[in-house]
Amino acid sequence: MTSLKSKTTQTMKPATAAKKLGILLSATPAEFQEGVVSRSELNALQATPPAWLADLRRNGPHPKQVVAAKLGVSISGLIRAGITEPLTTAEIDALKAENPAWLERERSIQAEVRKEALKLKQR
């Protein structure tokens, strides 16, 4: 005889949900930080983001993986450049406009890494 298990709701910690949403946890509303997020709630946030989430995605502050992607560098490249704090979209745009030597260097390193990865994938 098989037992029927009731289906449990899959939940995650706010930090995990924030990472999946590509946002900085400390910039989210308190009710998001203090609770748990179910898989269906996460899907709803992704499908129809509330104003606070849309604003965070648009203006930041952004976590390091988002900053690195927007600048076209690696997270290690950010650290080598001394950027360890989250940046806003305006700060990222200012860096792009300024285009400091470290940013050019890290972008070229990232381009080489991508070329190598593509060569290895093609083999």
C-alpha positions in Angstrom: 0.0 0.0 0.0 1.4 3.4 -1.0 1.0 6.3 1.2 -0.1 9.6 -0.2 2.1 12.5 0.9 0.7 15.9 1.0 2.4 18.2 -1.4 4.6 20.7 0.5 5.3 24.2 -0.7 8.8 24.8 -1.7 10.2 27.8 0.1 13.5 29.7 0.1 15.3 32.2 2.3 15.1 35.8 1.2 18.8 35.9 0.3 18.2 33.0 -2.2 15.2 34.7 -3.6 17.1 38.0 -4.0 19.9 36.3 -5.8 17.5 34.6 -8.2 15.9 38.0 -8.8 19.2 39.7 -9.3 18.7 42.3 -6.6 20.5 43.3 -3.4 18.8 41.9 -0.4 19.6 44.8 1.9 17.8 47.2 -0.5 14.6 45.2 -0.4 11.6 46.1 1.8 11.7 44.7 5.4 8.7 42.3 4.8 10.7 40.7 2.0 13.9 40.4 4.1 12.1 39.0 7.2 9.9 36.3 5.6 10.3 33.2 3.4 9.5 33.2 -0.3 7.7 30.3 -1.9 8.4 29.1 -5.4 5.0 30.5 -6.6 5.7 33.9 -5.0 9.1 34.0 -6.7 7.4 33.2 -10.0 4.8 35.9 -9.4 7.6 38.4 -8.6 9.4 37.5 -11.8 6.3 37.6 -14.0 4.8 40.8 -12.6 7.3 42.7 -10.5 6.0 45.2 -8.0 7.1 48.8 -8.1 9.9 48.3 -5.6 11.4 45.4 -7.5 11.2 47.2 -10.9 12.8 50.2 -9.3 15.7 48.1 -7.8 16.3 46.4 -11.1 16.3 49.7 -13.0 18.2 52.0 -10.6 20.0 49.7 -8.1 21.9 49.4 -5.9 23.0 46.3 -7.8 24.8 43.2 -6.4 28.3 42.6 -7.7 27.3 39.9 -10.2 24.9 42.5 -11.9 27.5 45.3 -11.7 30.1 43.0 -13.4 27.7 42.0 -16.1 26.7 45.6 -16.8 30.3 46.6 -17.1 31.3 43.5 -19.1 33.9 42.4 -16.6 34.3 39.5 -14.1 33.6 39.8 -10.4 37.4 39.2 -9.9 38.0 42.2 -12.1 35.8 44.4 -10.0 37.7 43.3 -6.9 41.1 44.0 -8.6 39.8 47.5 -9.3 38.8 48.0 -5.7 35.1 48.0 -6.3 33.6 46.0 -3.4 30.4 47.9 -2.7 27.1 47.7 -4.7 26.7 50.4 -7.4 23.7 52.2 -8.7 22.8 52.3 -12.3 24.0 56.0 -12.4 27.4 55.0 -11.0 27.7 52.2 -13.5 26.8 54.6 -16.3 29.4 57.1 -15.0 32.1 54.4 -15.0 31.2 53.4 -18.6 31.4 57.1 -19.7 34.7 57.6 -17.9 36.1 54.3 -19.2 39.1 54.2 -16.9 42.2 52.2 -17.8 41.3 49.4 -15.4 37.9 48.9 -17.1 39.4 48.7 -20.5 42.0 46.2 -19.2 39.4 44.0 -17.4 37.1 44.1 -20.5 39.9 42.8 -22.7 40.8 40.1 -20.1 37.1 39.1 -20.1 37.0 39.0 -23.9 40.0 36.7 -24.0 38.4 34.4 -21.4 35.3 34.2 -23.5 37.3 33.4 -26.6 39.1 30.6 -24.8 35.9 29.2 -23.4 34.4 29.2 -27.0 37.5 27.4 -28.4 37.2 24.8 -25.7 33.5 24.3 -26.3 34.0 23.9 -30.0 36.6 21.0 -29.5 
